[in-house]
Amino acid sequence: ALGDWTRFGIEEAEFSGTAVYKTVFRLSEAEENAPLTLELGEVCNSARISVNGTPAGIVFMHPYTLEIPAAALKQGENLLEVEVSNLGANRIRAYDRKGITWKVFENANVMGFMTGRLLKAGDWPILPSGLIGPVHLRKRGGE
């Protein structure tokens, strides 16, 4: 289901990585030769898209829109896969709250930009993660 995966529970709220969303859509013979526009709506934070196992592109900022070339499409069922990766902020927050050492560097440490002191992420808010949507797949020209 589309939505912010951090709302499912603490484990999901602390997750930093990639989740895969999949769906199947059908095209008629008349539609298979026309490119499509994929509109992902809100993405937290980047998405890699493939159609029928073929990479179609990566989006990492608004408007999270991608043209799907006609060559990637076929008559009948088409598999759309959207791999969404979030930022590491929620994991860093969890590590600081649990006292897990993560700021280990040979020549430097992680400093807060504004304070000049060691970064403390335990009080950061949980950032939304996932494919929030709404998602639309449209024929070029808006249909």
OpenMM code with the backbone's topology and positions (N, CA, C; nanometers):
from openmm import Vec3, app, unit

residues = "ALA LEU GLY ASP TRP THR ARG PHE GLY ILE GLU GLU ALA GLU PHE SER GLY THR ALA VAL TYR LYS THR VAL PHE ARG LEU SER GLU ALA GLU GLU ASN ALA PRO LEU THR LEU GLU LEU GLY GLU VAL CYS ASN SER ALA ARG ILE SER VAL ASN GLY THR PRO ALA GLY ILE VAL PHE MET HIS PRO TYR THR LEU GLU ILE PRO ALA ALA ALA LEU LYS GLN GLY GLU ASN LEU LEU GLU VAL GLU VAL SER ASN LEU GLY ALA ASN ARG ILE ARG ALA TYR ASP ARG LYS GLY ILE THR TRP LYS VAL PHE GLU ASN ALA ASN VAL MET GLY PHE MET THR GLY ARG LEU LEU LYS ALA GLY ASP TRP PRO ILE LEU PRO SER GLY LEU ILE GLY PRO VAL HIS LEU ARG LYS ARG GLY GLY GLU".split()
positions = [
    Vec3(0.0838, -0.1189, 0.0000),
    Vec3(0.0000, 0.0000, 0.0000),
    Vec3(0.0872, 0.1236, 0.0000),
    Vec3(0.0391, 0.2281, -0.0633),
    Vec3(0.1110, 0.3547, -0.0636),
    Vec3(0.1004, 0.4184, 0.0735),
    Vec3(0.2028, 0.4927, 0.1093),
    Vec3(0.1977, 0.5654, 0.2351),
    Vec3(0.3330, 0.5706, 0.3030),
    Vec3(0.3362, 0.6406, 0.4126),
    Vec3(0.4558, 0.6609, 0.4927),
    Vec3(0.4806, 0.5359, 0.5761),
    Vec3(0.5879, 0.4632, 0.5451),
    Vec3(0.6105, 0.3372, 0.6162),
    Vec3(0.6520, 0.3598, 0.7620),
    Vec3(0.6917, 0.4803, 0.8003),
    Vec3(0.7306, 0.5032, 0.9398),
    Vec3(0.6112, 0.4941, 1.0337),
    Vec3(0.4908, 0.4992, 0.9807),
    Vec3(0.3698, 0.4923, 1.0635),
    Vec3(0.3306, 0.3496, 1.1007),
    Vec3(0.4000, 0.2501, 1.0450),
    Vec3(0.3654, 0.1106, 1.0742),
    Vec3(0.4166, 0.0646, 1.2104),
    Vec3(0.5221, 0.1278, 1.2611),
    Vec3(0.5770, 0.0869, 1.3903),
    Vec3(0.7180, 0.1375, 1.4074),
    Vec3(0.7743, 0.1114, 1.5245),
    Vec3(0.9065, 0.1637, 1.5569),
    Vec3(1.0146, 0.1031, 1.4674),
    Vec3(1.0046, -0.0245, 1.4363),
    Vec3(1.1043, -0.0870, 1.3499),
    Vec3(1.1071, -0.0206, 1.2125),
    Vec3(0.9896, 0.0058, 1.1581),
    Vec3(0.9811, 0.0717, 1.0282),
    Vec3(1.0257, 0.2179, 1.0374),
    Vec3(0.9967, 0.2844, 1.1495),
    Vec3(1.0364, 0.4234, 1.1677),
    Vec3(1.1882, 0.4369, 1.1762),
    Vec3(1.2563, 0.3320, 1.2214),
    Vec3(1.4023, 0.3345, 1.2333),
    Vec3(1.4731, 0.2802, 1.1101),
    Vec3(1.3985, 0.2335, 1.0122),
    Vec3(1.4560, 0.1710, 0.8934),
    Vec3(1.5161, 0.2749, 0.7995),
    Vec3(1.6331, 0.2440, 0.7499),
    Vec3(1.6963, 0.3242, 0.6460),
    Vec3(1.7342, 0.2289, 0.5340),
    Vec3(1.6756, 0.2476, 0.4169),
    Vec3(1.7037, 0.1568, 0.3064),
    Vec3(1.6045, 0.1737, 0.1934),
    Vec3(1.5692, 0.0618, 0.1319),
    Vec3(1.4872, 0.0627, 0.0108),
    Vec3(1.3708, -0.0338, 0.0240),
    Vec3(1.2548, 0.0093, -0.0208),
    Vec3(1.1358, -0.0758, -0.0285),
    Vec3(1.0905, -0.0785, -0.1746),
    Vec3(1.0333, -0.1901, -0.2172),
    Vec3(0.9906, -0.2046, -0.3570),
    Vec3(0.8381, -0.2111, -0.3624),
    Vec3(0.7828, -0.1271, -0.4469),
    Vec3(0.6394, -0.1260, -0.4740),
    Vec3(0.6207, -0.1828, -0.6138),
    Vec3(0.5244, -0.2755, -0.6289),
    Vec3(0.5005, -0.3381, -0.7593),
    Vec3(0.3524, -0.3345, -0.7926),
    Vec3(0.3251, -0.3196, -0.9218),
    Vec3(0.1884, -0.3307, -0.9699),
    Vec3(0.1921, -0.3752, -1.1157),
    Vec3(0.0825, -0.4287, -1.1607),
    Vec3(0.0679, -0.4713, -1.3003),
    Vec3(-0.0405, -0.3848, -1.3642),
    Vec3(-0.0141, -0.3384, -1.4850),
    Vec3(-0.1149, -0.2652, -1.5611),
    Vec3(-0.1224, -0.3247, -1.7011),
    Vec3(-0.2364, -0.3093, -1.7627),
    Vec3(-0.2606, -0.3678, -1.8956),
    Vec3(-0.2672, -0.2587, -2.0013),
    Vec3(-0.2147, -0.2924, -2.1182),
    Vec3(-0.2246, -0.2040, -2.2343),
    Vec3(-0.2868, -0.2812, -2.3497),
    Vec3(-0.3727, -0.2138, -2.4235),
    Vec3(-0.4300, -0.2747, -2.5431),
    Vec3(-0.3283, -0.2638, -2.6563),
    Vec3(-0.3558, -0.3298, -2.7660),
    Vec3(-0.2667, -0.3237, -2.8822),
    Vec3(-0.2499, -0.1791, -2.9307),
    Vec3(-0.3567, -0.1021, -2.9267),
    Vec3(-0.3511, 0.0369, -2.9718),
    Vec3(-0.2666, 0.1239, -2.8786),
    Vec3(-0.2601, 0.0872, -2.7502),
    Vec3(-0.1864, 0.1687, -2.6520),
    Vec3(-0.0388, 0.1344, -2.6411),
    Vec3(0.0004, 0.0156, -2.6873),
    Vec3(0.1370, -0.0304, -2.6606),
    Vec3(0.2462, 0.0520, -2.7282),
    Vec3(0.2138, 0.1233, -2.8329),
    Vec3(0.3153, 0.2016, -2.9041),
    Vec3(0.3221, 0.3471, -2.8595),
    Vec3(0.2519, 0.3807, -2.7535),
    Vec3(0.2497, 0.5187, -2.7059),
    Vec3(0.3265, 0.5292, -2.5739),
    Vec3(0.4140, 0.6295, -2.5614),
    Vec3(0.4832, 0.6479, -2.4337),
    Vec3(0.3856, 0.6898, -2.3240),
    Vec3(0.4224, 0.6622, -2.2009),
    Vec3(0.3401, 0.6973, -2.0859),
    Vec3(0.4182, 0.7904, -1.9942),
    Vec3(0.3454, 0.8671, -1.9161),
    Vec3(0.4055, 0.9500, -1.8130),
    Vec3(0.3669, 0.8924, -1.6781),
    Vec3(0.4678, 0.8636, -1.5958),
    Vec3(0.4460, 0.8141, -1.4607),
    Vec3(0.4614, 0.9305, -1.3647),
    Vec3(0.3553, 0.9599, -1.2899),
    Vec3(0.3567, 1.0652, -1.1886),
    Vec3(0.3470, 0.9968, -1.0532),
    Vec3(0.4525, 1.0085, -0.9725),
    Vec3(0.4572, 0.9376, -0.8445),
    Vec3(0.3993, 1.0175, -0.7283),
    Vec3(0.3679, 1.1431, -0.7490),
    Vec3(0.3180, 1.2232, -0.6373),
    Vec3(0.4323, 1.2540, -0.5415),
    Vec3(0.4131, 1.2234, -0.4145),
    Vec3(0.5158, 1.2492, -0.3129),
    Vec3(0.6001, 1.1241, -0.2926),
    Vec3(0.7327, 1.1409, -0.2980),
    Vec3(0.8280, 1.0328, -0.2767),
    Vec3(0.9232, 1.0754, -0.1654),
    Vec3(0.9459, 0.9898, -0.0698),
    Vec3(1.0391, 1.0189, 0.0389),
    Vec3(1.1458, 0.9101, 0.0399),
    Vec3(1.2525, 0.9152, -0.0397),
    Vec3(1.3125, 1.0360, -0.0895),
    Vec3(1.3585, 1.0237, -0.2337),
    Vec3(1.3872, 0.9052, -0.2815),
    Vec3(1.4228, 0.8878, -0.4222),
    Vec3(1.3626, 0.7567, -0.4719),
    Vec3(1.3463, 0.7465, -0.6045),
    Vec3(1.2841, 0.6268, -0.6610),
    Vec3(1.3541, 0.5848, -0.7888),
    Vec3(1.3756, 0.4544, -0.8016),
    Vec3(1.4291, 0.3929, -0.9233),
    Vec3(1.3136, 0.3134, -0.9830),
    Vec3(1.2848, 0.3409, -1.1103),
    Vec3(1.1683, 0.2814, -1.1756),
    Vec3(1.2137, 0.1846, -1.2837),
    Vec3(1.1447, 0.0690, -1.2897),
    Vec3(1.1663, -0.0236, -1.4008),
    Vec3(1.0312, -0.0728, -1.4492),
    Vec3(1.0263, -0.1031, -1.5787),
    Vec3(0.9052, -0.1555, -1.6417),
    Vec3(0.9436, -0.2849, -1.7112),
    Vec3(0.8749, -0.3919, -1.6760),
    Vec3(0.9013, -0.5242, -1.7334),
    Vec3(1.0484, -0.5637, -1.7176),
    Vec3(1.1065, -0.5263, -1.6026),
    Vec3(1.2440, -0.5622, -1.5727),
    Vec3(1.3494, -0.4732, -1.6366),
    Vec3(1.3072, -0.3738, -1.7141),
    Vec3(1.4006, -0.2832, -1.7803),
    Vec3(1.4040, -0.1504, -1.7068),
    Vec3(1.5237, -0.1022, -1.6674),
    Vec3(1.5318, 0.0268, -1.5990),
    Vec3(1.4718, 0.1383, -1.6845),
    Vec3(1.3882, 0.2217, -1.6218),
    Vec3(1.3244, 0.3328, -1.6927),
    Vec3(1.3769, 0.4674, -1.6446),
    Vec3(1.4371, 0.4721, -1.5258),
    Vec3(1.4932, 0.5983, -1.4775),
    Vec3(1.4885, 0.6096, -1.3275),
    Vec3(1.5448, 0.7207, -1.2797),
    Vec3(1.5507, 0.7517, -1.1369),
    Vec3(1.4970, 0.8926, -1.1185),
    Vec3(1.4166, 0.9119, -1.0144),
    Vec3(1.3685, 1.0452, -0.9789),
    Vec3(1.4058, 1.0719, -0.8330),
    Vec3(1.4498, 1.1963, -0.8057),
    Vec3(1.4946, 1.2278, -0.6710),
    Vec3(1.4501, 1.3663, -0.6243),
    Vec3(1.3647, 1.4309, -0.7022),
    Vec3(1.3121, 1.5608, -0.6622),
    Vec3(1.1802, 1.5877, -0.7348),
    Vec3(1.1064, 1.6853, -0.6820),
    Vec3(0.9797, 1.7204, -0.7458),
    Vec3(1.0038, 1.7595, -0.8901),
    Vec3(0.9210, 1.7185, -0.9842),
    Vec3(0.7861, 1.6687, -0.9627),
    Vec3(0.7747, 1.5157, -0.9563),
    Vec3(0.8838, 1.4411, -0.9398),
    Vec3(0.8793, 1.2935, -0.9332),
    Vec3(0.7970, 1.2366, -1.0488),
    Vec3(0.8321, 1.2809, -1.1689),
    Vec3(0.7641, 1.2404, -1.2915),
    Vec3(0.8661, 1.1816, -1.3876),
    Vec3(0.8248, 1.0785, -1.4608),
    Vec3(0.9157, 1.0104, -1.5523),
    Vec3(0.8406, 0.9674, -1.6774),
    Vec3(0.9026, 0.9877, -1.7924),
    Vec3(0.8458, 0.9385, -1.9176),
    Vec3(0.8870, 0.7925, -1.9360),
    Vec3(0.7910, 0.7060, -1.9610),
    Vec3(0.8170, 0.5648, -1.9880),
    Vec3(0.8134, 0.5478, -2.1399),
    Vec3(0.9254, 0.5134, -2.2014),
    Vec3(0.9265, 0.5025, -2.3478),
    Vec3(0.8408, 0.3853, -2.3962),
    Vec3(0.7845, 0.4032, -2.5135),
    Vec3(0.6999, 0.2989, -2.5727),
    Vec3(0.7757, 0.1672, -2.5874),
    Vec3(0.9064, 0.1737, -2.6114),
    Vec3(0.9866, 0.0525, -2.6300),
    Vec3(0.9880, -0.0356, -2.5051),
    Vec3(0.9629, 0.0218, -2.3878),
    Vec3(0.9628, -0.0560, -2.2635),
    Vec3(0.8288, -0.1250, -2.2388),
    Vec3(0.7268, -0.0897, -2.3166),
    Vec3(0.5911, -0.1374, -2.2939),
    Vec3(0.5541, -0.2492, -2.3900),
    Vec3(0.4533, -0.3270, -2.3516),
    Vec3(0.4049, -0.4341, -2.4386),
    Vec3(0.2536, -0.4461, -2.4253),
    Vec3(0.1947, -0.5090, -2.5218),
    Vec3(0.0518, -0.5347, -2.5178),
    Vec3(0.0250, -0.6339, -2.4057),
    Vec3(-0.0849, -0.6132, -2.3350),
    Vec3(-0.1199, -0.7023, -2.2246),
    Vec3(-0.0619, -0.6517, -2.0943),
    Vec3(-0.0185, -0.7463, -2.0098),
    Vec3(0.0296, -0.7103, -1.8771),
    Vec3(0.1704, -0.6526, -1.8794),
    Vec3(0.1888, -0.5462, -1.8041),
    Vec3(0.3184, -0.4814, -1.7866),
    Vec3(0.3443, -0.4694, -1.6366),
    Vec3(0.4656, -0.5001, -1.5957),
    Vec3(0.5036, -0.4929, -1.4549),
    Vec3(0.5763, -0.3616, -1.4281),
    Vec3(0.5219, -0.2822, -1.3371),
    Vec3(0.5842, -0.1579, -1.2938),
    Vec3(0.6420, -0.1795, -1.1547),
    Vec3(0.7716, -0.1507, -1.1394),
    Vec3(0.8379, -0.1625, -1.0095),
    Vec3(0.8986, -0.0269, -0.9736),
    Vec3(0.8721, 0.0169, -0.8518),
    Vec3(0.9248, 0.1432, -0.8018),
    Vec3(1.0002, 0.1124, -0.6729),
    Vec3(1.1325, 0.1295, -0.6766),
    Vec3(1.2169, 0.1084, -0.5593),
    Vec3(1.2380, 0.2434, -0.4926),
    Vec3(1.1872, 0.2597, -0.3717),
    Vec3(1.1981, 0.3862, -0.3005),
    Vec3(1.3003, 0.3721, -0.1882),
    Vec3(1.3966, 0.4655, -0.1868),
    Vec3(1.4981, 0.4698, -0.0813),
    Vec3(1.4799, 0.5972, -0.0001),
    Vec3(1.4878, 0.5817, 0.1317),
    Vec3(1.4749, 0.6986, 0.2182),
    Vec3(1.6129, 0.7480, 0.2611),
    Vec3(1.6148, 0.8551, 0.3387),
    Vec3(1.7397, 0.9085, 0.3919),
    Vec3(1.7830, 0.8263, 0.5136),
    Vec3(1.9062, 0.8427, 0.5552),
    Vec3(1.9569, 0.7723, 0.6731),
    Vec3(1.9221, 0.8400, 0.8036),
    Vec3(1.8501, 0.9526, 0.7994),
    Vec3(1.8243, 1.0318, 0.9201),
    Vec3(1.7506, 0.9538, 1.0282),
    Vec3(1.6525, 0.8743, 0.9920),
    Vec3(1.5765, 0.8006, 1.0933),
    Vec3(1.6630, 0.6949, 1.1620),
    Vec3(1.7527, 0.6311, 1.0873),
    Vec3(1.8436, 0.5334, 1.1476),
    Vec3(1.9412, 0.6024, 1.2416),
    Vec3(1.9953, 0.7186, 1.1980),
    Vec3(2.0886, 0.7944, 1.2815),
    Vec3(2.0193, 0.8380, 1.4104),
    Vec3(1.8955, 0.8825, 1.3991),
    Vec3(1.8169, 0.9217, 1.5157),
    Vec3(1.8046, 0.8044, 1.6118),
    Vec3(1.7706, 0.6874, 1.5587),
    Vec3(1.7541, 0.5686, 1.6427),
    Vec3(1.8849, 0.5306, 1.7113),
    Vec3(1.9956, 0.5349, 1.6378),
    Vec3(2.1262, 0.5021, 1.6969),
    Vec3(2.1580, 0.5953, 1.8137),
    Vec3(2.1372, 0.7249, 1.7951),
    Vec3(2.1661, 0.8190, 1.9036),
    Vec3(2.0748, 0.7944, 2.0238),
    Vec3(1.9474, 0.7670, 2.0000),
    Vec3(1.8538, 0.7433, 2.1099),
    Vec3(1.8888, 0.6166, 2.1875),
    Vec3(1.9461, 0.5164, 2.1185),
    Vec3(1.9807, 0.3889, 2.1822),
    Vec3(2.1248, 0.3852, 2.2332),
    Vec3(2.2000, 0.4930, 2.2076),
    Vec3(2.3389, 0.4968, 2.2516),
    Vec3(2.4316, 0.4099, 2.1680),
    Vec3(2.3929, 0.3803, 2.0451),
    Vec3(2.4761, 0.2999, 1.9548),
    Vec3(2.5786, 0.3913, 1.8884),
    Vec3(2.7043, 0.3538, 1.8963),
    Vec3(2.8106, 0.4336, 1.8366),
    Vec3(2.8048, 0.4222, 1.6847),
    Vec3(2.7952, 0.5374, 1.6202),
    Vec3(2.7952, 0.5387, 1.4729),
    Vec3(2.8872, 0.6470, 1.4194),
    Vec3(2.9238, 0.7447, 1.5022),
    Vec3(3.0089, 0.8558, 1.4596),
    Vec3(3.1552, 0.8183, 1.4820),
    Vec3(3.2076, 0.7293, 1.4002),
    Vec3(3.3445, 0.6823, 1.4156),
    Vec3(3.4217, 0.7155, 1.2883),
    Vec3(3.5146, 0.8088, 1.3002),
    Vec3(3.5965, 0.8514, 1.1876),
    Vec3(3.7406, 0.8621, 1.2349),
    Vec3(3.8372, 0.8413, 1.1490),
    Vec3(3.9780, 0.8497, 1.1873),
    Vec3(4.0237, 0.9931, 1.2106),
    Vec3(3.9841, 1.0852, 1.1233),
    Vec3(4.0408, 1.2202, 1.1273),
    Vec3(3.9406, 1.3287, 1.1649),
    Vec3(3.8150, 1.2944, 1.1799),
    Vec3(3.7150, 1.3965, 1.2092),
    Vec3(3.5959, 1.3313, 1.2771),
    Vec3(3.5070, 1.4107, 1.3220),
    Vec3(3.3825, 1.3595, 1.3754),
    Vec3(3.2705, 1.4422, 1.3143),
    Vec3(3.1489, 1.4013, 1.3355),
    Vec3(3.0360, 1.4695, 1.2751),
    Vec3(2.9964, 1.5858, 1.3653),
    Vec3(3.0048, 1.7061, 1.3098),
    Vec3(2.9740, 1.8266, 1.3866),
    Vec3(2.8422, 1.8854, 1.3393),
    Vec3(2.7668, 1.9417, 1.4336),
    Vec3(2.6455, 2.0128, 1.3995),
    Vec3(2.6804, 2.1386, 1.3225),
    Vec3(2.6163, 2.1615, 1.2109),
    Vec3(2.6481, 2.2748, 1.1236),
    Vec3(2.6321, 2.4079, 1.1957),
    Vec3(2.5237, 2.4258, 1.2677),
    Vec3(2.4952, 2.5543, 1.3318),
    Vec3(2.5640, 2.5686, 1.4675),
    Vec3(2.5850, 2.4604, 1.5387),
    Vec3(2.6349, 2.4694, 1.6761),
    Vec3(2.7856, 2.4533, 1.6865),
    Vec3(2.8481, 2.3830, 1.5923),
    Vec3(2.9903, 2.3549, 1.6027),
    Vec3(3.0221, 2.2480, 1.7059),
    Vec3(2.9199, 2.1892, 1.7669),
    Vec3(2.9374, 2.0805, 1.8634),
    Vec3(2.9038, 1.9483, 1.7966),
    Vec3(2.9395, 1.8399, 1.8634),
    Vec3(2.9080, 1.7086, 1.8078),
    Vec3(2.7587, 1.6983, 1.7771),
    Vec3(2.7299, 1.6405, 1.6636),
    Vec3(2.5921, 1.6226, 1.6195),
    Vec3(2.5187, 1.5276, 1.7126),
    Vec3(2.3995, 1.5667, 1.7548),
    Vec3(2.3143, 1.4810, 1.8369),
    Vec3(2.1805, 1.4696, 1.7656),
    Vec3(2.1510, 1.3519, 1.7153),
    Vec3(2.0321, 1.3324, 1.6322),
    Vec3(1.9145, 1.2724, 1.7087),
    Vec3(1.9320, 1.2409, 1.8347),
    Vec3(1.8270, 1.1745, 1.9114),
    Vec3(1.6981, 1.2528, 1.9228),
    Vec3(1.7061, 1.3846, 1.9119),
    Vec3(1.5856, 1.4672, 1.9231),
    Vec3(1.5248, 1.5029, 1.7881),
    Vec3(1.5852, 1.4547, 1.6804),
    Vec3(1.5283, 1.4817, 1.5491),
    Vec3(1.3891, 1.4210, 1.5387),
    Vec3(1.3006, 1.4843, 1.4627),
    Vec3(1.1707, 1.4191, 1.4366),
    Vec3(1.1898, 1.3037, 1.3377),
    Vec3(1.0997, 1.2079, 1.3426),
    Vec3(1.1011, 1.0993, 1.2441),
    Vec3(1.0562, 1.1584, 1.1112),
    Vec3(1.1370, 1.1359, 1.0072),
    Vec3(1.1045, 1.1884, 0.8747),
    Vec3(1.0194, 1.0879, 0.7980),
    Vec3(0.9209, 1.1336, 0.7209),
    Vec3(0.8404, 1.0410, 0.6418),
    Vec3(0.9274, 0.9654, 0.5414),
    Vec3(0.8874, 0.8439, 0.5118),
    Vec3(0.9621, 0.7582, 0.4195),
    Vec3(0.8641, 0.6774, 0.3362),
    Vec3(0.9000, 0.6562, 0.2091),
    Vec3(0.8182, 0.5695, 0.1244),
    Vec3(0.7564, 0.6420, 0.0061),
    Vec3(0.6713, 0.5688, -0.0626),
    Vec3(0.5967, 0.6223, -0.1770),
    Vec3(0.4604, 0.6659, -0.1237),
    Vec3(0.4440, 0.7952, -0.1090),
    Vec3(0.3237, 0.8512, -0.0488),
    Vec3(0.2123, 0.8638, -0.1532),
    Vec3(0.2515, 0.9023, -0.2746),
    Vec3(0.1552, 0.9143, -0.3838),
    Vec3(0.0878, 1.0500, -0.3845),
    Vec3(-0.0227, 1.0633, -0.4566),
    Vec3(-0.0865, 0.9605, -0.5390),
    Vec3(-0.0059, 0.9308, -0.6652),
    Vec3(-0.0226, 0.8098, -0.7184),
    Vec3(0.0480, 0.7661, -0.8376),
    Vec3(-0.0504, 0.7635, -0.9551),
    Vec3(-0.0046, 0.8212, -1.0680),
    Vec3(-0.0861, 0.8198, -1.1897),
    Vec3(0.0019, 0.7767, -1.3063),
    Vec3(-0.0526, 0.6953, -1.3926),
    Vec3(0.0125, 0.6544, -1.5162),
    Vec3(-0.0745, 0.7067, -1.6291),
    Vec3(-0.0195, 0.7999, -1.7059),
    Vec3(-0.1002, 0.8673, -1.8078),
    Vec3(-0.0368, 0.8524, -1.9446),
    Vec3(-0.1232, 0.8496, -2.0467),
    Vec3(-0.0738, 0.8580, -2.1839),
    Vec3(-0.0158, 0.9973, -2.2020),
    Vec3(0.0876, 1.0080, -2.2854),
    Vec3(0.1429, 1.1402, -2.3117),
    Vec3(0.0301, 1.2271, -2.3678),
    Vec3(0.0177, 1.3463, -2.3162),
    Vec3(-0.0917, 1.4327, -2.3562),
    Vec3(-0.1962, 1.4436, -2.2463),
    Vec3(-0.1778, 1.3676, -2.1370),
    Vec3(-0.2617, 1.3859, -2.0205),
    Vec3(-0.3773, 1.2920, -2.0000),
    Vec3(-0.4055, 1.2007, -2.0925),
    Vec3(-0.5213, 1.1103, -2.0746),
    Vec3(-0.4944, 1.0063, -1.9702),
] * unit.nanometer
topology = app.Topology()
chain = topology.addChain("A")
for resn in residues:
    res = topology.addResidue(resn, chain)
    for name in ("N", "CA", "C"):
        topology.addAtom(name, app.Element.getBySymbol(name[0]), res)
